[in-house]
Amino acid sequence: MRSHLATLSVATGCKQEILNLTAKIGEIAGASGVRNGFIGIYSQHTTAGVFVGEYQEALNDDVLALLGRVVQDGLFYKHDSPEFSDCERKNAASHLRGLLFSHGVLLPLSASAPVLGRFQSVILAELDGPRERRLQIQILGE
């Protein structure tokens, strides 16, 4: 069994955005030397999630709108209050939205490429940008 570990750095440009990582993940998988096995993608951040879904502009807008309805901005959150927290970013809503996502996904790898369905993409949900985000990509197989 072979193992390959890579770090993918992604510069985000907005407070909240949905980014398609599929091509970059495919490049890393292709260069890994592993043909068949598994690829794990892990976000090292509490305010950024990784998921598999359809990457389509209107749907991305719907996802962000849903997050805003489920976890509203402008409400009182203890994490944002200096009385309860030392966090200067006042990003409680971003942390709470992050709880709705996974921080990692595991995909099959075949012929040195992640196995995804026709409409599936590997997606990063930025919830507290803009920032530099780091994802660990672990590939195991033969």
C-alpha positions as CSV (number, residue, x, y, z in Angstrom):
1,M,0.0,0.0,0.0
2,R,1.2,3.5,-0.9
3,S,0.5,6.7,0.9
4,H,0.6,10.3,-0.4
5,L,0.0,13.4,1.7
6,A,-0.4,16.9,0.2
7,T,-1.5,20.3,1.4
8,L,-3.8,22.4,-0.8
9,S,-3.9,26.1,0.0
10,V,-6.9,28.0,-1.2
11,A,-7.2,31.8,-1.0
12,T,-10.8,32.8,-0.6
13,G,-12.0,36.2,-1.6
14,C,-15.4,36.8,0.2
15,K,-16.9,36.5,3.6
16,Q,-18.9,33.5,2.4
17,E,-18.5,31.7,-0.8
18,I,-18.7,28.3,-2.4
19,L,-15.5,27.1,-4.3
20,N,-15.1,24.1,-6.6
21,L,-12.0,22.2,-5.7
22,T,-12.6,19.2,-8.0
23,A,-9.9,20.0,-10.6
24,K,-7.2,20.8,-8.0
25,I,-8.1,17.6,-6.1
26,G,-7.9,15.7,-9.4
27,E,-4.4,17.1,-10.1
28,I,-3.1,16.1,-6.7
29,A,-4.6,12.6,-7.1
30,G,-3.1,12.3,-10.6
31,A,0.4,13.3,-9.4
32,S,0.3,11.0,-6.3
33,G,1.3,7.8,-8.0
34,V,-1.6,6.0,-6.4
35,R,-3.9,4.4,-9.0
36,N,-6.6,2.8,-6.9
37,G,-7.6,3.4,-3.3
38,F,-9.1,6.3,-1.3
39,I,-8.6,10.0,-1.2
40,G,-9.5,12.0,1.9
41,I,-9.9,15.8,1.9
42,Y,-9.8,17.5,5.3
43,S,-10.3,21.2,6.1
44,Q,-8.2,22.3,9.0
45,H,-10.6,25.2,9.9
46,T,-13.7,25.5,12.1
47,T,-15.3,28.1,9.8
48,A,-14.8,26.3,6.5
49,G,-16.4,23.0,5.4
50,V,-15.9,20.5,2.7
51,F,-18.6,18.6,1.0
52,V,-19.6,16.7,-2.2
53,G,-22.5,18.4,-4.1
54,E,-23.5,19.9,-7.3
55,Y,-21.5,23.0,-8.2
56,Q,-23.9,25.4,-10.0
57,E,-24.1,29.1,-9.5
58,A,-27.8,29.4,-8.7
59,L,-27.6,26.4,-6.3
60,N,-24.5,28.0,-4.6
61,D,-26.6,31.1,-4.0
62,D,-29.3,29.0,-2.5
63,V,-26.9,27.3,-0.2
64,L,-25.6,30.6,1.1
65,A,-29.1,31.9,1.5
66,L,-30.1,28.8,3.4
67,L,-27.2,29.3,5.8
68,G,-28.2,32.9,6.4
69,R,-31.7,31.7,7.3
70,V,-30.6,28.9,9.6
71,V,-27.9,30.9,11.4
72,Q,-28.9,34.6,11.2
73,D,-26.4,37.5,11.3
74,G,-27.1,40.3,13.8
75,L,-28.3,38.1,16.6
76,F,-26.6,38.1,20.0
77,Y,-24.0,35.3,20.2
78,K,-21.8,35.0,23.3
79,H,-18.8,34.2,21.1
80,D,-19.1,37.7,19.7
81,S,-19.2,39.4,23.1
82,P,-16.0,40.5,24.9
83,E,-17.9,39.8,28.2
84,F,-17.8,36.0,27.3
85,S,-15.1,35.5,24.6
86,D,-11.7,36.9,23.6
87,C,-12.5,36.4,19.9
88,E,-12.0,39.7,18.1
89,R,-13.4,38.5,14.7
90,K,-17.0,38.4,16.0
91,N,-17.6,35.3,13.9
92,A,-20.0,33.2,15.9
93,A,-22.4,32.9,13.0
94,S,-19.5,31.5,10.9
95,H,-18.7,28.9,13.5
96,L,-22.3,27.9,13.9
97,R,-22.7,27.6,10.1
98,G,-19.6,25.5,10.1
99,L,-21.3,22.9,12.3
100,L,-23.7,22.2,9.4
101,F,-20.9,20.9,7.2
102,S,-18.4,18.2,7.5
103,H,-14.7,19.1,7.7
104,G,-13.7,16.2,5.5
105,V,-14.8,13.8,2.8
106,L,-13.5,10.4,1.8
107,L,-13.8,9.3,-1.9
108,P,-12.8,6.2,-3.8
109,L,-9.9,6.6,-6.1
110,S,-9.8,4.8,-9.5
111,A,-7.2,5.2,-12.3
112,S,-5.6,8.0,-10.2
113,A,-8.8,10.1,-10.1
114,P,-11.5,10.7,-7.5
115,V,-14.7,8.8,-8.2
116,L,-17.6,11.2,-8.5
117,G,-21.0,11.1,-10.0
118,R,-22.0,13.1,-13.1
119,F,-23.1,16.2,-11.2
120,Q,-20.8,15.8,-8.1
121,S,-18.0,18.1,-7.2
122,V,-15.7,18.5,-4.3
123,I,-16.7,21.8,-2.7
124,L,-15.2,24.2,-0.1
125,A,-17.7,26.3,1.8
126,E,-15.9,29.5,3.0
127,L,-17.9,30.9,6.0
128,D,-15.5,33.5,7.4
129,G,-13.3,34.9,4.7
130,P,-11.5,36.2,3.0
131,R,-8.7,33.9,4.2
132,E,-6.0,31.5,3.2
133,R,-7.4,28.0,3.8
134,R,-5.4,24.8,4.1
135,L,-6.7,21.4,3.2
136,Q,-4.9,18.1,3.9
137,I,-5.2,15.6,1.1
138,Q,-4.4,12.0,2.1
139,I,-4.3,9.3,-0.5
140,L,-4.0,5.6,0.3
141,G,-3.9,2.7,-2.1
142,E,-1.9,0.9,-4.8
